[in-house]
Amino acid sequence: MLKNKLASDIKRVLGVSEVALFVPEISEHGDFSTNVAMQQKGKNPRETANDFVGKLSKDKTIQKYISKIEVAGPGFINFWLSDKYLLDNL
């Protein structure tokens, strides 16, 4: 399942043990979202999210199926699936 793959890739890239992914209620907020940056104790969630987005955006495996990653609100990270991935998996 793609959700599990993305969670696994996030854990690998960021070196975290737990990642909760959910589907945003508003489609403009992406295909998946996580609050993993807000779970890092003692760190500013928004700054942590920006750092995490930089790392995730550079990962070659994630680039194969995610077209856009951005920070939202107090530190959420939103992900958009690439059109190529969606078309290849129809």
TORPA-4810 file (N, C-alpha, C, O; in nm, 3 decimals):
<nodes>
NODE_1_0.085_-0.118_0.000_0.000_0.000_0.000_0.090_0.125_0.000_0.190_0.131_0.071_M
NODE_2_0.053_0.223_-0.080_0.133_0.344_-0.097_0.151_0.421_0.033_0.259_0.474_0.059_L
NODE_3_0.049_0.428_0.115_0.058_0.500_0.242_0.170_0.439_0.328_0.247_0.513_0.389_K
NODE_4_0.178_0.307_0.333_0.281_0.240_0.411_0.420_0.264_0.351_0.517_0.282_0.424_N
NODE_5_0.428_0.266_0.218_0.555_0.291_0.151_0.604_0.432_0.184_0.721_0.450_0.217_K
NODE_6_0.515_0.530_0.175_0.554_0.668_0.206_0.597_0.680_0.351_0.699_0.743_0.380_L
NODE_7_0.523_0.620_0.443_0.559_0.625_0.585_0.697_0.563_0.606_0.779_0.617_0.681_A
NODE_8_0.723_0.451_0.540_0.852_0.384_0.551_0.965_0.470_0.496_1.071_0.480_0.556_S
NODE_9_0.941_0.534_0.382_1.042_0.622_0.323_1.069_0.744_0.411_1.183_0.787_0.425_D
NODE_10_0.965_0.799_0.471_0.982_0.913_0.562_1.067_0.872_0.682_1.159_0.944_0.720_I
NODE_11_1.037_0.757_0.741_1.114_0.707_0.854_1.261_0.690_0.817_1.350_0.728_0.892_K
NODE_12_1.285_0.632_0.700_1.422_0.607_0.654_1.499_0.738_0.636_1.611_0.752_0.684_R
NODE_13_1.437_0.834_0.567_1.506_0.960_0.536_1.527_1.045_0.661_1.634_1.104_0.679_V
NODE_14_1.428_1.051_0.748_1.436_1.140_0.864_1.494_1.073_0.988_1.530_1.141_1.084_L
NODE_15_1.504_0.942_0.986_1.557_0.871_1.102_1.465_0.875_1.222_1.511_0.878_1.336_G
NODE_16_1.335_0.874_1.197_1.237_0.871_1.306_1.176_0.732_1.313_1.178_0.657_1.215_V
NODE_17_1.121_0.697_1.429_1.068_0.563_1.447_0.918_0.553_1.416_0.870_0.446_1.380_S
NODE_18_0.846_0.662_1.429_0.702_0.661_1.405_0.661_0.776_1.312_0.707_0.889_1.327_E
NODE_19_0.573_0.744_1.218_0.518_0.845_1.128_0.369_0.815_1.110_0.332_0.708_1.063_V
NODE_20_0.287_0.912_1.146_0.143_0.900_1.122_0.110_0.978_0.995_0.137_1.097_0.986_A
NODE_21_0.050_0.908_0.898_0.006_0.972_0.774_-0.145_0.971_0.768_-0.208_0.875_0.811_L
NODE_22_-0.202_1.076_0.716_-0.347_1.079_0.697_-0.378_1.149_0.566_-0.295_1.220_0.510_F
NODE_23_-0.500_1.129_0.520_-0.549_1.194_0.398_-0.622_1.321_0.442_-0.720_1.313_0.516_V
NODE_24_-0.575_1.437_0.396_-0.640_1.562_0.436_-0.785_1.569_0.389_-0.820_1.517_0.283_P
NODE_25_-0.869_1.631_0.469_-1.010_1.647_0.433_-1.027_1.737_0.312_-1.122_1.721_0.236_E
NODE_26_-0.936_1.832_0.294_-0.942_1.925_0.182_-0.835_1.884_0.081_-0.716_1.882_0.113_I
NODE_27_-0.877_1.851_-0.040_-0.784_1.796_-0.140_-0.673_1.894_-0.178_-0.566_1.850_-0.222_S
NODE_28_-0.695_2.023_-0.162_-0.591_2.121_-0.192_-0.473_2.111_-0.095_-0.367_2.169_-0.120_E
NODE_29_-0.490_2.037_0.014_-0.384_2.019_0.113_-0.300_1.896_0.084_-0.219_1.854_0.168_H
NODE_30_-0.317_1.837_-0.033_-0.234_1.724_-0.073_-0.306_1.591_-0.069_-0.423_1.582_-0.032_G
NODE_31_-0.232_1.488_-0.107_-0.285_1.352_-0.105_-0.262_1.286_0.030_-0.341_1.202_0.074_D
NODE_32_-0.152_1.323_0.095_-0.119_1.274_0.229_-0.062_1.389_0.311_-0.010_1.486_0.256_F
NODE_33_-0.073_1.376_0.442_-0.018_1.476_0.532_0.034_1.406_0.657_-0.014_1.299_0.693_S
NODE_34_0.133_1.468_0.722_0.186_1.415_0.847_0.218_1.529_0.942_0.244_1.642_0.901_T
NODE_35_0.215_1.497_1.069_0.252_1.593_1.172_0.383_1.552_1.240_0.407_1.591_1.354_N
NODE_36_0.466_1.476_1.171_0.590_1.423_1.228_0.680_1.533_1.283_0.750_1.511_1.382_V
NODE_37_0.680_1.649_1.223_0.764_1.760_1.272_0.716_1.810_1.408_0.795_1.856_1.489_A
NODE_38_0.587_1.801_1.432_0.531_1.847_1.558_0.555_1.747_1.671_0.532_1.778_1.787_M
NODE_39_0.601_1.628_1.637_0.626_1.524_1.737_0.768_1.528_1.791_0.802_1.452_1.881_Q
NODE_40_0.852_1.616_1.737_0.992_1.625_1.778_1.002_1.718_1.899_0.994_1.840_1.886_Q
NODE_41_1.020_1.660_2.014_1.021_1.735_2.141_1.136_1.835_2.147_1.249_1.806_2.107_K
NODE_42_1.104_1.954_2.198_1.206_2.056_2.221_1.249_2.131_2.096_1.344_2.208_2.101_G
NODE_43_1.181_2.110_1.986_1.218_2.177_1.861_1.099_2.257_1.809_0.983_2.221_1.833_K
NODE_44_1.128_2.365_1.738_1.024_2.446_1.676_0.963_2.365_1.561_1.034_2.332_1.466_N
NODE_45_0.833_2.332_1.568_0.772_2.246_1.466_0.780_2.301_1.324_0.804_2.225_1.230_P
NODE_46_0.761_2.428_1.308_0.764_2.487_1.173_0.906_2.480_1.114_0.923_2.444_0.998_R
NODE_47_1.006_2.514_1.195_1.145_2.505_1.149_1.183_2.360_1.120_1.250_2.331_1.020_E
NODE_48_1.141_2.270_1.206_1.168_2.127_1.187_1.102_2.078_1.059_1.163_2.003_0.983_T
NODE_49_0.978_2.120_1.034_0.907_2.080_0.912_0.982_2.129_0.788_0.995_2.055_0.691_A
NODE_50_1.029_2.252_0.791_1.106_2.305_0.677_1.233_2.224_0.654_1.269_2.194_0.540_N
NODE_51_1.301_2.188_0.761_1.421_2.104_0.751_1.385_1.967_0.693_1.453_1.917_0.604_D
NODE_52_1.278_1.908_0.744_1.234_1.776_0.695_1.196_1.780_0.547_1.229_1.688_0.473_F
NODE_53_1.127_1.884_0.505_1.088_1.897_0.364_1.212_1.902_0.275_1.214_1.841_0.169_V
NODE_54_1.314_1.974_0.319_1.438_1.979_0.243_1.500_1.841_0.225_1.543_1.806_0.115_G
NODE_55_1.503_1.763_0.331_1.559_1.628_0.324_1.473_1.536_0.238_1.525_1.462_0.155_K
NODE_56_1.343_1.539_0.258_1.251_1.451_0.184_1.251_1.484_0.035_1.244_1.394_-0.048_L
NODE_57_1.259_1.612_0.002_1.255_1.654_-0.138_1.376_1.607_-0.217_1.369_1.593_-0.339_S
NODE_58_1.487_1.583_-0.149_1.610_1.540_-0.216_1.620_1.388_-0.233_1.708_1.340_-0.304_K
NODE_59_1.531_1.313_-0.169_1.539_1.168_-0.173_1.491_1.114_-0.308_1.378_1.139_-0.350_D
NODE_60_1.578_1.039_-0.375_1.549_0.987_-0.510_1.430_0.891_-0.511_1.352_0.891_-0.606_K
NODE_61_1.414_0.810_-0.408_1.301_0.717_-0.403_1.169_0.792_-0.391_1.073_0.761_-0.462_T
NODE_62_1.164_0.890_-0.305_1.042_0.969_-0.286_1.010_1.048_-0.413_0.894_1.063_-0.449_I
NODE_63_1.113_1.098_-0.480_1.092_1.174_-0.605_1.023_1.091_-0.712_0.963_1.147_-0.804_Q
NODE_64_1.030_0.959_-0.704_0.969_0.873_-0.805_0.816_0.877_-0.800_0.751_0.848_-0.900_K
NODE_65_0.758_0.911_-0.686_0.612_0.908_-0.677_0.549_1.031_-0.611_0.427_1.044_-0.608_Y
NODE_66_0.630_1.120_-0.558_0.577_1.244_-0.498_0.625_1.363_-0.581_0.745_1.377_-0.608_I
NODE_67_0.531_1.448_-0.621_0.568_1.562_-0.706_0.590_1.691_-0.626_0.660_1.781_-0.672_S
NODE_68_0.530_1.699_-0.508_0.537_1.824_-0.431_0.527_1.792_-0.282_0.447_1.708_-0.240_K
NODE_69_0.610_1.861_-0.203_0.608_1.848_-0.058_0.615_1.990_-0.003_0.701_2.068_-0.042_I
NODE_70_0.523_2.023_0.089_0.527_2.158_0.146_0.485_2.159_0.291_0.416_2.069_0.339_E
NODE_71_0.528_2.264_0.361_0.492_2.286_0.500_0.363_2.365_0.504_0.342_2.457_0.424_V
NODE_72_0.276_2.329_0.598_0.150_2.402_0.615_0.124_2.424_0.764_0.162_2.344_0.849_A
NODE_73_0.060_2.536_0.793_0.019_2.566_0.931_0.135_2.564_1.028_0.243_2.614_0.999_G
NODE_74_0.112_2.505_1.145_0.213_2.509_1.251_0.327_2.408_1.233_0.420_2.405_1.314_P
NODE_75_0.320_2.324_1.128_0.427_2.227_1.106_0.383_2.100_1.039_0.454_1.999_1.043_G
NODE_76_0.266_2.101_0.978_0.223_1.985_0.899_0.308_1.978_0.772_0.355_2.080_0.722_F
NODE_77_0.326_1.858_0.720_0.395_1.839_0.593_0.297_1.769_0.500_0.247_1.661_0.530_I
NODE_78_0.270_1.833_0.386_0.175_1.781_0.288_0.249_1.726_0.167_0.351_1.780_0.125_N
NODE_79_0.195_1.617_0.112_0.254_1.547_-0.002_0.153_1.534_-0.115_0.036_1.506_-0.090_F
NODE_80_0.199_1.554_-0.238_0.116_1.534_-0.357_0.177_1.424_-0.442_0.297_1.426_-0.470_W
NODE_81_0.096_1.328_-0.482_0.143_1.222_-0.572_0.168_1.279_-0.709_0.098_1.370_-0.754_L
NODE_82_0.269_1.225_-0.778_0.300_1.274_-0.912_0.199_1.219_-1.012_0.146_1.109_-0.995_S
NODE_83_0.173_1.296_-1.117_0.083_1.252_-1.223_0.137_1.125_-1.288_0.059_1.035_-1.321_D
NODE_84_0.267_1.117_-1.307_0.328_0.998_-1.368_0.299_0.875_-1.283_0.260_0.771_-1.337_K
NODE_85_0.316_0.885_-1.153_0.289_0.772_-1.064_0.142_0.730_-1.076_0.111_0.611_-1.088_Y
NODE_86_0.053_0.827_-1.073_-0.090_0.796_-1.081_-0.125_0.730_-1.214_-0.200_0.632_-1.216_L
NODE_87_-0.072_0.782_-1.324_-0.101_0.723_-1.454_-0.041_0.583_-1.468_-0.104_0.493_-1.525_L
NODE_88_0.079_0.565_-1.417_0.143_0.433_-1.424_0.069_0.328_-1.342_0.082_0.209_-1.368_D
NODE_89_-0.007_0.372_-1.243_-0.074_0.278_-1.153_-0.225_0.272_-1.172_-0.297_0.223_-1.085_N
NODE_90_-0.272_0.322_-1.283_-0.416_0.311_-1.314_-0.455_0.170_-1.349_-0.572_0.143_-1.377_L
</nodes>
